[in-house]
Amino acid sequence: MILASNHPNAFTEPLLLACFLKTPLYFITRADVFKPSLQWFFDQTHQIPIYRFEDGYAGIKKNINSFDRCYDILAGNKTLLIFSEGRTRLGKKVYQIQKGTARIALGLMDKYPEARPLIIPVGFTYSKPTSWDGVVLINIGDPIEVYDYVRTESNPRRAVLKITKRIESELKTLAIDLDEPDQVIMEEYLADVQRRSMDASPTVLKRDTDIYQAEKKLVRRINRKEIVLQEKTCDNCTLLAHRRFSLLKLSILIVFLIPSLIGLVLFLPAGMIGNYIKKYKVQSLQFKSGVLMSASYFASLLLTVIWTIVALFAFGWLGLVALIFIPILIIMGIKWMSYAIECVQMIRWTFLSKPKKQRLLHKFQQWIPELDA
């Protein structure tokens, strides 16, 4: 089985799919990230190097071995993830699909004529790809039966083109696709108001397509120029998104102030390490957010171990308690900061005049039907 996915956020997509799929996931990775010292890591995480034209002719020749490995993996009824756009790009836009996915599927049938590969399109949409508390919408489409195209099309090149166009069409349905990618920030502010109007519950995992379909309709109107976004739209959306005063969140801010501040102090060195690596070690914009989160996460684990060792020396075996409470305090601190930002906006909305509130609601209800008073 081949999973054909868009690729808006570096290495986050394979991590998410690997967490939720029941079978081991193999995936194709650009060859320039493979380093001899980390080969063991790439092998253990089932990554297969693919060389691009910019890697030179010698690199392209090595793809023969990589493709053979893909065929063997698929022939063994395993799952292969391919990022069909060919590269990662931040934002809410499905870019032109490359022919590689279809070629691998047909190459499998050439090597193993009895194989009947399925290509399953997977669409990813991120609300805040550079933030800790964003929403990820994952849509899985219907299988594309490759054999149907081979059976009805005698010319392999035309079969590849037809399969590629089908994948692109499916992904444009399964992922948010803005015509003008530079409008993504303002679109997200509107979508945030829409999501909060539909469901404000803090669900970690939810199987529901309503939120995605609502945003799809919103983006369709933006693409048709029925909604004209301006800079001031962002601030107004921030106010509307937090117009419901939450006594619970305010109470959490007060009750958990001290432990949350301790958690933020504990997390500060890890956050600084993550920011340093993002700023000075990562050149590509598309990888910065993923590297920031991953580096901060692993730095937090390392610092937790260090703090625990310090606690063991200071308090003996009781210091092992730190191994449990430090991660809890760090998570609490990050969430507390998110609540603090929301509460500031709730207070701003509270002090707006009633006429201005009504004007804003009336204007945005024309764009977002889910928005109530």
KAVEN-V987817 format. One line per field, one symbol per residue. ss: DSSP state (H for helix, E for strand, L for the rest). A space follows every 50 residues. Layout:
ss->???
This chain:
ss->LEEEELLLLLLHHHHHHHHHLLLLEEEEEEHHHLLHHHHHHHHHLLEEEE LLHHHLHHHHHHHHHHHHHHHHHHHLLLEEEEELLLLLLLLLLLLLLLLH HHHHHHHHHHHLLLLLLEEEEEEEEELLLLLLLLLEEEEEEEEEEHHHHH HHLLLHHHHHHHHHHHHHHHHHHHLLLLLLHHHHHHHHHHHHHHHHHHLL LLLLLLLLLHHHHHHHHHHHHHHLLLLLLLHHHHHHHHHHHLLLLLHHHH HHHHHLHHHHHHHHHHHHHHHHHHHHHHHHHLLLHHHHHHHHHHHHHHHH HHHHHHHHHHHHHHHHHHHHHHHHHHHHHHHHHHHHHHHHHHHHHHHHHH LLLHHHHHHHHHHHHLLLLLLLL
